[in-house]
Amino acid sequence: MGDWQRTEWVDLMLDDLRTWAVVGLSGNTGRTAYSIAGLLQHRGKRIVPIHPRFADEPDAEVLGEKGFPTLADVPFPIDVVDVFRRSDAAGEFADQAVTVGAGGVWFQLGVVDADAFRRTTAAGIPMVMDTCPAIEWRRRDDPRTA
């Protein structure tokens, strides 16, 4: 774990960064990306669905937000790129996050790519891996962990 879940980076993303692009958010209500995107909204974040399906459905929305096929297609600044992809496919999204100037990258629980972590943090972008905002908020809200 170590640097992958630095408290200051988790705090930065959960407390200060508002616009979260959710890679893998297709609108399938049975997927974890959908429930976590809903939690992000509940916690005051703006979500931006990112999924290839939006190339064919350019007006489609998920949770009331317009979807985009790629991070590069988003016409406004992205604060955090939250990645719901397998570890072997996630690194390219960290690279894209650096390219679009995101303020942070978050790889979800079970998603680990040490090379992507090195590239992203070397570019000056905070990155968190192998945890979930729901877990981190629950940890903060539990008085036994304070």
Secondary structure, DSSP 8 states (H G I E B T S, - for coil): -GGGG-HHHHHIIIII--EEEEET--S-TTSHHHHHHHHHHHTT-EEEEE-GGGGT-TT-EETTEE-BSSGGG--S--SEEEE-S-HHHHHHHHHHHHHHT-SEEEE-TT---HHHHHHHHHTT--EE-S--HHHHHHHHH-GGG-
